[in-house]
Amino acid sequence: MIRDEIKISSEEREVFDKKQIALAIRNSTFNDDLKCSLLEEGILEKCLGCSLKYICDGIDQVVDNYVDKTTKVVDNFDFE
């Protein structure tokens, strides 16, 4: 069974699936983007002062680190 949900069912509390969060971040490095719905929907005009800014900045850093660690130059070609 393949599930595409960030939450895992739990009777006691909300539980979030790290795999789904990681896949969403990884998939954004291909042909997708990460955007903030608070900015997109006009709820906030800028990130400054947002209580989520620290987390969003961390996600951006995770994306950059992932790209750095998984991008490898295999060979260089010289066309003369």
C-alpha positions in Angstrom: 0.0 0.0 0.0 1.4 3.4 -1.0 0.3 6.4 1.1 0.9 10.0 0.2 0.1 11.5 3.5 2.3 13.4 5.9 0.3 12.3 9.0 0.3 8.8 10.4 -2.8 7.7 12.2 -2.4 7.6 15.9 -5.1 7.6 18.6 -3.0 9.4 21.2 -1.5 12.3 19.2 -0.6 13.6 15.8 2.4 11.8 14.3 4.2 13.0 11.2 5.9 10.7 8.8 9.6 11.8 8.3 9.8 9.8 5.1 7.0 11.8 3.5 8.5 15.1 4.7 12.0 14.0 3.3 10.4 12.9 0.0 8.7 16.3 -0.4 12.0 18.1 0.2 13.9 15.8 -2.1 11.3 16.1 -4.9 11.5 19.9 -4.7 15.1 19.6 -5.9 14.0 18.1 -9.3 11.6 20.2 -11.3 9.5 21.5 -8.4 9.9 24.4 -5.9 9.3 25.0 -2.3 7.1 28.0 -1.6 5.3 29.4 1.5 1.5 29.4 1.3 1.5 32.3 3.8 3.3 34.5 1.3 1.5 33.0 -1.8 -2.0 33.6 -0.3 -1.1 37.1 0.9 -1.4 36.3 4.6 2.1 37.6 5.1 4.0 40.2 3.0 7.4 39.0 4.1 9.1 36.4 6.2 10.6 38.8 8.7 8.9 38.3 12.0 7.2 35.0 11.0 7.6 32.4 13.8 8.2 29.7 11.1 11.2 31.6 9.5 13.8 29.6 11.4 12.3 26.3 10.3 11.9 27.5 6.7 15.5 28.7 6.6 16.5 25.3 7.9 14.6 23.6 5.2 16.3 25.7 2.6 19.6 24.7 4.0 18.6 21.0 3.9 17.7 21.4 0.3 21.1 23.1 -0.5 23.0 20.4 1.4 21.1 17.6 -0.3 21.8 19.0 -3.8 25.5 19.4 -2.8 25.8 15.9 -1.5 23.9 14.2 -4.4 25.3 16.2 -7.4 28.5 14.8 -8.8 30.4 15.8 -11.9 31.2 12.6 -13.6 33.4 13.9 -16.4 34.3 17.0 -18.3 34.2 17.2 -22.0 36.3 19.6 -24.2 34.9 20.2 -27.7 37.5 21.8 -30.0 
